[in-house]
Each structure stands twice: as structure tokens, then as C-alpha cells.
Amino acid sequence: MEPHPLADSGNTGKDGRGDDVPAAFRAALDALAGVRARPEIVLEHIPAPQRLAPYAHAIGASVSEREGDEDVEIASARFIVLHDPAGHETWHGTTRCVGYLSAETDEELVDDTMFSEVAWSWLTDALAENGAQHTTVGGTVTRTASTRFGELAGPEHSVDVEMRASWTAGDTALDQHLQAWLQVLANAAGLPPPGVSLLGDGGERR
């Protein structure tokens, strides 16, 4: 399988038109358009938030695994770019990256007191490894255990991890920032290192 690319730059502002787009924001979108995700991750353009900044752009990502005759989504993420040419006091810059992800995870991890710290290190390490220049990073990691009863479909017990994060980009090379967030998604989904296949019945990841 070939890596999944983003076909185009998508919407460039609140109204979806390319008129009078700041050069820095256009350069950021051009960088994002060249990102190629690993084969297990599917990328798509999604509607961007309309009221958070003068210019915004959003990308969705998902990971699925085969169960019987159908693909079941096991993790999903969003990567949002907010741009304000005038700058933003709390951002300490003009471009803010916002990430959100949700993934199924191992039940044992819900009781692991260190898991949140480990999950957060996925982001800080990925930003550094991908050379993504950034400042003022912050966010949360949440673990949730659920038990289904009655006729509700799905596994009886499940554990999910959610991560919300944001940081200010130090340049327009947002491909490096998106690649870092996709690396976090791969870790949360339990994917092996790129190019490595896990052995097991039916190709299951766990």
C-alpha cells in the first residue's frame, strides 16, 4: 500500500475562497498539501471552525482494522490550523495548531498512573523528532473505561484515550507539525513502527 496524500490545500479561510489569503497562511497550506500519511492512516479535508480565527483549515485522520468482512474504526483525529495575521496575545504568534484524537486502547492502561505522562510524551517527542518549531504547547490526556449493558452493540468492556493539544507554530512548515500529530495518532492506535507488520490471528493489532 502507498502512503495516503492530501489531494489539495482545501479551504483557505472562513468563506472557503482563496481571495486575499495571507502569504504565510498560503505557505502553510501548501506545506500541508504535500503530507503523505502511512498506509494505515486515511486523511481527508474536513470543515474548519468558523469563529476561532480569521483563517482556519482542518484535516481529519482515521485508522481502521479488519473485523470479519468490514473495516472498523479504532482511532480518529483532527488537526486544525488557526491563523490570525495580527497575532494573538495568548498564542504568542500568528499560527496555532490544534489537535484532537480518540482511540481504543488496552484495558490495563486505564489503571496505569503513568499512562497520561507517556501519552503526552508522544506529542513532545514527535514535535522534536519532526523538527516542528513550536512554543506554548498545552493540552490534556483523558482515559475512559466503559461497560455496556443490555442490547447496546459493541464489546462489553472498552477503554478509550482522548488527547487534546494545541501549540503555536514557529514557521510555515506545517507539514512537520501534521506529521508529528499523525505519529501521535499511530502510537495511540497501537500501530507498529512504519514498515513493520504485527503477527497474529487476523492481523489484529493487539
C-alpha positions in Angstrom: 0.0 0.0 0.0 1.1 3.5 -0.8 1.1 6.4 1.7 -2.1 8.5 1.7 -1.5 12.0 0.4 -3.7 15.1 0.8 -5.0 15.9 -2.7 -5.1 19.7 -2.3 -4.9 22.6 0.1 -8.7 22.6 0.9 -10.4 25.7 2.2 -8.3 28.7 2.9 -10.4 30.8 5.1 -13.8 31.3 6.7 -15.6 31.5 3.4 -13.6 28.8 1.7 -12.3 31.2 -1.0 -8.7 31.8 -1.9 -9.1 35.6 -2.2 -6.5 37.7 -0.4 -5.1 34.8 1.6 -2.0 35.9 3.7 1.2 34.6 2.2 2.1 32.9 5.4 -1.2 31.0 5.6 -0.9 30.0 1.9 2.6 28.7 2.5 1.4 26.7 5.5 -1.4 25.1 3.4 1.0 24.3 0.6 3.2 22.5 3.1 0.2 20.5 4.4 -0.8 19.5 0.9 2.4 17.6 0.5 2.0 15.4 3.5 1.8 11.7 2.9 0.5 9.6 5.7 1.5 6.0 6.4 -0.8 3.5 4.7 -2.9 2.7 7.8 -3.9 6.3 8.2 -6.6 7.8 5.9 -6.6 11.6 5.6 -9.4 13.9 4.5 -10.2 17.6 4.5 -13.0 18.4 7.0 -14.9 21.7 7.7 -12.8 24.1 9.7 -14.1 26.1 12.7 -15.6 29.4 11.6 -15.2 31.7 14.6 -11.8 31.0 16.2 -9.6 32.9 13.8 -9.8 34.9 10.6 -8.3 31.9 8.7 -8.7 28.2 9.5 -8.0 24.9 7.9 -8.8 21.4 9.2 -7.8 17.8 8.4 -9.3 14.6 9.6 -7.4 11.3 10.0 -8.6 7.8 10.9 -7.3 4.3 11.5 -9.3 1.2 11.0 -8.8 -2.5 11.4 -10.4 -5.5 9.7 -13.1 -7.3 11.7 -14.7 -10.1 9.7 -16.0 -8.6 6.4 -15.8 -5.0 7.4 -13.4 -2.3 8.5 -13.9 -0.9 12.0 -12.5 2.5 13.0 -10.3 2.2 16.0 -8.9 5.7 16.2 -9.6 9.1 14.7 -8.0 12.6 14.9 -8.4 16.2 13.8 -5.6 18.7 13.0 -6.7 22.3 12.9 -4.7 25.3 11.8 -5.8 28.7 13.1 -4.2 31.8 11.6 -4.5 35.5 12.6 -2.2 37.8 10.7 -2.5 40.4 13.5 -1.2 37.9 16.1 -2.9 36.6 19.2 -1.9 37.5 22.7 -2.4 34.0 24.2 -0.8 32.3 21.2 2.4 34.4 21.3 2.4 34.1 17.5 0.1 34.2 14.4 -0.5 30.5 13.8 -1.9 28.0 16.3 -2.1 24.2 15.7 -4.9 22.4 17.5 -5.1 18.6 17.7 -7.7 16.2 19.0 -7.6 12.4 18.9 -9.6 9.5 20.3 -8.6 5.8 20.2 -9.4 2.5 21.7 -6.6 1.2 23.9 -5.7 -1.7 26.2 -7.9 -2.1 29.3 -4.9 -2.4 31.6 -3.8 1.1 30.8 -6.7 2.7 32.5 -5.2 1.9 35.8 -1.6 2.9 34.8 -0.9 6.1 36.6 2.0 6.9 34.3 0.0 6.4 31.1 -1.1 10.0 30.7 2.6 11.2 31.1 3.7 8.6 28.5 0.9 9.7 26.1 1.8 13.3 26.4 5.5 12.5 25.7 4.3 11.0 22.4 3.5 14.6 21.3 6.5 16.4 22.7 8.8 13.7 21.3 7.1 13.7 17.9 7.3 17.5 17.6 11.0 17.4 18.3 11.7 14.4 16.1 9.9 16.0 13.1 11.7 19.3 13.6 8.4 21.2 14.2 9.4 24.6 15.6 6.8 25.5 18.3 6.1 27.3 21.6 3.4 27.5 24.2 2.2 23.8 23.9 -0.5 22.6 26.3 -3.3 20.1 26.5 -4.9 17.2 28.3 -4.9 13.4 28.2 -8.1 11.6 29.3 -8.7 7.8 29.8 -12.2 6.5 29.9 -13.4 2.9 30.8 -16.9 1.9 29.7 -19.1 -1.1 30.3 -22.0 -1.8 28.0 -25.3 -3.3 29.3 -28.4 -4.7 27.7 -28.9 -4.6 24.0 -26.3 -1.9 23.3 -24.0 -3.2 20.5 -20.2 -3.4 20.9 -17.7 -5.0 23.2 -18.8 -5.4 26.9 -15.8 -3.6 28.2 -13.8 -0.9 26.4 -11.1 1.7 27.2 -10.6 4.9 25.2 -7.9 7.5 25.4 -8.5 11.1 24.3 -5.9 13.8 23.8 -6.4 17.5 23.2 -3.4 19.7 22.5 -2.5 23.0 21.0 0.7 24.8 20.2 2.0 27.8 18.3 3.9 27.1 15.1 7.2 28.9 14.8 7.2 28.8 11.0 5.1 27.9 8.0 6.5 24.3 7.7 3.2 22.8 9.0 3.9 19.5 7.2 6.3 18.8 10.1 3.6 19.6 12.7 1.0 17.4 10.9 3.4 14.6 10.6 4.1 14.9 14.4 0.4 14.7 15.2 0.0 11.7 12.9 2.8 10.0 14.8 0.9 10.5 18.0 -2.2 9.0 16.4 -0.2 6.0 15.3 1.0 5.5 18.8 -2.5 5.9 20.3 -3.9 3.4 17.8 -1.2 0.8 18.6 0.3 0.7 15.2 3.8 -0.8 14.8 6.7 1.3 13.5 6.4 2.1 9.8 7.3 -0.9 7.6 6.8 -3.4 10.5 3.9 -5.9 10.5 2.5 -7.5 13.6 1.9 -11.2 13.5 -1.3 -12.5 14.9 -4.7 -14.1 14.1 -6.5 -12.0 11.6 -3.8 -9.3 11.6 -5.2 -7.8 14.8 -3.0 -5.1 16.4 -3.5 -6.3 20.0 
